[in-house]
């Protein structure tokens, strides 16, 4: 049976998935954002006990990822960093 931490990691892996098909520099940058958000979420899960605070932190990581990816999507293709 999966522990609460394992269940959280599975949820993060499902919710913050990293697509494998890259078509542009923007997609590559979005993939990097997703990767680092997922790494941070896993690190917090390993270091904290399941709690309201952990749940809120994970929610804010997902929110930050969505906002960052939306910002990358809004950039003109030629303005890649």
C-alpha positions, 0 to 999 in steps of 0.5 A: 500500500502506498504511503501518503508521501508516495500518493502525493508524489504520484499526484505531482507526477500526474499533474506536473507532467513533462511532455516529450514532444518538443516543437519549439524553443518555447516548448523547451522552456516550458518543459524546463519550468515543469521539470523544476517545479516537479523537482521542488514539489518532490523535495518538499514532499520528502522534507515535510510531513503531510499537512495543510502547509504542504498541501498549500505549498504544492498548490502554489508550485502548480499555480506558479508553473501554470502562470510561468507557462502561460507567460512563455506562451504569450511571448512572440516566438522570436523573443525566446531567451 
